[in-house]
Amino acid sequence: MAYSYVAYTGNGSTTQFALTFPYIRKEHIKVYVNYVDTPYTWVNSSLVQLASAPGNGLRVEVRRITPLSTLLVDYSDGSTLVAGDMDASNLQHLYKEQELDDTQKQTV
């Protein structure tokens, strides 16, 4: 079972695809049709919609890509530590590890 993506097979009529994994921010979600980055809109927090239905047999992948080069939380001296910031910081690291694990399993 993948931690950071879900793959579907296009059927020529389905345009909405569910996310089956958690994410921190909506901008961390990408949709690929036949491995090409494809624009989408949000239906709700766990469902995305493509403008047109992917053709029969095409691979549709909804994937989380958490940023690695940018900290989502920047702690500063004298600031108040809040649980939400600490959770977001820990989740960023957890999600990157999960994404790495998924990538390694796909290449084997």
Rosetta silent file (secondary structure, phi, psi, omega in degrees, C-alpha in Angstrom):
SEQUENCE: MAYSYVAYTGNGSTTQFALTFPYIRKEHIKVYVNYVDTPYTWVNSSLVQLASAPGNGLRVEVRRITPLSTLLVDYSDGSTLVAGDMDASNLQHLYKEQELDDTQKQTV
SCORE:     score description
SCORE:     0.000 S_00000001
   1 L     0.000  131.016 -179.891    0.000    0.000    0.000 S_00000001
   2 L   -79.634  145.919  177.344    1.354    3.395   -0.974 S_00000001
   3 L   -87.502  -30.666 -164.914    1.597    6.189    1.592 S_00000001
   4 L  -125.674    9.028  177.835    1.636    9.189   -0.730 S_00000001
   5 E  -155.985  162.648  172.040   -0.234    8.441   -3.926 S_00000001
   6 E  -138.043  137.109 -178.416   -3.158    6.589   -5.411 S_00000001
   7 E  -112.606  138.437  177.669   -3.308    5.369   -9.013 S_00000001
   8 E  -125.195  165.858  173.694   -6.427    4.971  -11.101 S_00000001
   9 E  -113.565  123.813  179.728   -7.105    3.791  -14.639 S_00000001
  10 L   -62.458  148.563  179.065   -8.981    6.218  -16.862 S_00000001
  11 L  -127.963    7.983  178.446  -12.228    5.017  -18.403 S_00000001
  12 L    84.876   -5.681  179.895  -13.140    7.957  -20.628 S_00000001
  13 L  -132.104  -24.728 -178.509  -15.922    9.199  -18.343 S_00000001
  14 L   -81.421  128.817  177.776  -14.612    9.652  -14.774 S_00000001
  15 L  -116.878  -11.676 -178.704  -13.279   13.121  -13.958 S_00000001
  16 E  -108.945  137.427 -176.646  -13.199   13.007  -10.143 S_00000001
  17 E  -136.402  135.104 -175.181  -10.534   11.151   -8.186 S_00000001
  18 E   -87.078  145.621  169.487  -10.235   10.627   -4.443 S_00000001
  19 L   -91.455  131.720 -178.516   -7.178   11.222   -2.282 S_00000001
  20 L  -113.499   19.546 -175.965   -6.648    8.303    0.058 S_00000001
  21 L  -141.865  156.917  179.302   -3.746    9.806    2.012 S_00000001
  22 L   -81.276  162.221  176.502   -3.216   12.854    4.262 S_00000001
  23 L  -150.980  164.257 -179.223   -1.433   16.055    3.241 S_00000001
  24 L   -91.742  -49.137 -178.995   -0.493   19.333    4.914 S_00000001
  25 L  -130.824  148.978 -179.047   -1.404   21.861    2.221 S_00000001
  26 H   -60.626  -32.069 -178.810   -3.442   21.575   -0.970 S_00000001
  27 H   -69.166   -6.104  176.964   -0.538   22.882   -3.054 S_00000001
  28 H   -86.202   -0.499 -177.673    1.356   19.690   -2.155 S_00000001
  29 E  -101.826  132.612  176.326   -1.022   17.629   -4.314 S_00000001
  30 E  -125.339  150.307  175.332   -0.297   16.900   -7.977 S_00000001
  31 E  -122.476  132.493  179.561   -2.300   14.967  -10.539 S_00000001
  32 E  -122.362  132.333  173.081   -0.627   13.150  -13.414 S_00000001
  33 E  -114.067  118.162 -175.137   -2.344   11.641  -16.439 S_00000001
  34 L    52.074   41.639  176.058   -0.059    9.211  -18.232 S_00000001
  35 L    71.357   14.692  177.124    2.843   10.716  -16.225 S_00000001
  36 E  -109.739  127.241  178.173    2.100   14.287  -17.389 S_00000001
  37 E   -57.728  124.432 -171.371    1.380   16.952  -14.750 S_00000001
  38 L  -124.899  134.554  178.113   -2.283   17.851  -15.309 S_00000001
  39 L   -66.619  150.909 -179.524   -4.311   20.815  -13.996 S_00000001
  40 L  -152.320  169.742  172.939   -7.210   20.057  -11.667 S_00000001
  41 E  -125.462  160.500  178.728   -9.647   21.700   -9.281 S_00000001
  42 E   -90.857  131.648  172.202  -10.676   20.752   -5.764 S_00000001
  43 E   -89.007  -46.996  172.288  -14.179   19.383   -5.194 S_00000001
  44 E  -154.989 -170.481 -173.537  -13.563   19.045   -1.452 S_00000001
  45 L   -69.302   -8.235  179.532  -10.601   18.272    0.804 S_00000001
  46 L  -132.117   18.541 -177.856  -10.371   14.660   -0.411 S_00000001
  47 E  -144.995  128.079  176.950  -11.566   14.850   -4.026 S_00000001
  48 E  -114.615  157.782 -178.341  -10.028   16.451   -7.124 S_00000001
  49 E  -132.816  134.421  175.201  -11.568   16.951  -10.559 S_00000001
  50 L   -92.060  154.470 -179.656   -9.994   17.095  -14.006 S_00000001
  51 L   -66.105  -34.865  177.795  -11.426   19.290  -16.754 S_00000001
  52 L  -137.532  154.111 -176.745  -11.878   16.303  -19.037 S_00000001
  53 L   -72.641  131.528  175.202  -11.998   12.568  -18.436 S_00000001
  54 L   -63.538  144.128 -178.006   -8.763   10.672  -19.075 S_00000001
  55 L   -61.920  162.262 -179.465   -9.040    8.203  -21.921 S_00000001
  56 L   -57.112  125.383  176.663   -9.685    4.516  -21.462 S_00000001
  57 L    88.033   -8.434  179.617   -6.647    2.758  -20.012 S_00000001
  58 L   -74.655  143.474  177.920   -4.631    5.896  -19.193 S_00000001
  59 E   -78.981  129.759  174.859   -2.907    6.001  -15.807 S_00000001
  60 E  -118.491  122.484 -178.240   -4.204    8.700  -13.450 S_00000001
  61 E  -123.881  126.488  173.268   -2.082    9.322  -10.396 S_00000001
  62 E  -104.828  121.475 -169.831   -2.924   11.633   -7.499 S_00000001
  63 E  -133.879  141.806  172.582    0.295   12.219   -5.569 S_00000001
  64 E   -91.853  131.658  176.065    1.460   14.158   -2.540 S_00000001
  65 L  -129.709   94.201 -179.107    4.747   16.002   -3.015 S_00000001
  66 L   -79.560  134.204 -177.413    5.794   17.629    0.237 S_00000001
  67 L   -64.489  139.517  179.655    8.532   20.243   -0.216 S_00000001
  68 L  -101.464  -32.438 -173.618   11.986   19.164    0.872 S_00000001
  69 L   -88.728   -6.264 -177.769   13.936   22.372    0.337 S_00000001
  70 L  -127.160  128.287  175.439   11.585   24.662    2.265 S_00000001
  71 L   -73.954  134.193  177.135   10.657   24.433    5.928 S_00000001
  72 L   -79.154  -24.710  177.931    6.920   24.697    6.480 S_00000001
  73 L  -128.675  128.948  177.150    7.518   25.967   10.011 S_00000001
  74 L  -114.679  107.198  179.878   10.323   28.334   10.970 S_00000001
  75 L   -76.459  145.422  176.594   10.837   28.457   14.724 S_00000001
  76 L  -134.180  147.576  179.981   12.226   31.642   16.203 S_00000001
  77 L   -57.692  137.693  176.235   13.671   32.440   19.628 S_00000001
  78 L    84.220   -6.064  179.919   11.176   33.895   22.036 S_00000001
  79 L   -84.465  162.407  179.309    8.122   32.747   20.083 S_00000001
  80 L   -86.131  128.309  175.969    5.380   30.614   21.578 S_00000001
  81 L   -79.038  127.475  177.052    5.470   26.960   20.644 S_00000001
  82 L  -121.519  149.085 -175.711    2.055   25.764   19.553 S_00000001
  83 H   -58.306  -39.135 -178.563    1.022   22.201   18.838 S_00000001
  84 H   -59.946  -41.028  178.412   -0.116   22.983   15.285 S_00000001
  85 H   -67.535  -42.172 -179.811    3.341   24.234   14.293 S_00000001
  86 H   -66.402  -40.265  177.030    5.077   21.274   15.884 S_00000001
  87 H   -62.015  -46.579 -179.569    2.661   18.851   14.201 S_00000001
  88 H   -60.935  -40.793  179.743    3.183   20.489   10.794 S_00000001
  89 H   -64.630  -46.140  179.188    6.952   20.334   11.199 S_00000001
  90 H   -66.808  -39.793  178.943    6.903   16.653   12.171 S_00000001
  91 H   -63.985  -36.405  177.991    4.416   15.783    9.432 S_00000001
  92 H   -57.555  -44.202 -179.849    6.643   17.419    6.823 S_00000001
  93 H   -70.297  -42.169  178.237    9.441   15.041    7.749 S_00000001
  94 H   -60.700  -46.876 -177.493    7.165   12.011    8.023 S_00000001
  95 H   -64.966  -38.082  177.239    5.550   12.688    4.653 S_00000001
  96 H   -63.864  -39.199  177.316    8.924   13.132    2.914 S_00000001
  97 H   -64.102  -42.449  178.360   10.031    9.770    4.325 S_00000001
  98 H   -63.455  -42.513  179.929    6.815    8.149    3.109 S_00000001
  99 H   -64.369  -39.520  176.504    7.231    9.688   -0.348 S_00000001
 100 H   -63.388  -44.123  178.584   10.811    8.428   -0.509 S_00000001
 101 H   -60.209  -44.908  178.629    9.661    4.946    0.528 S_00000001
 102 H   -61.792  -42.641 -179.438    6.962    4.947   -2.166 S_00000001
 103 H   -63.534  -43.221  179.550    9.453    6.083   -4.813 S_00000001
 104 H   -64.512  -39.339  179.561   11.936    3.395   -3.860 S_00000001
 105 H   -68.258  -31.906  179.089    9.262    0.699   -3.969 S_00000001
 106 H   -71.390  -28.809 -176.040    8.127    1.857   -7.422 S_00000001
 107 H   -87.163  -13.522 -177.606   11.623    1.587   -8.868 S_00000001
 108 L   -77.914    0.000    0.000   12.334   -1.912   -7.548 S_00000001
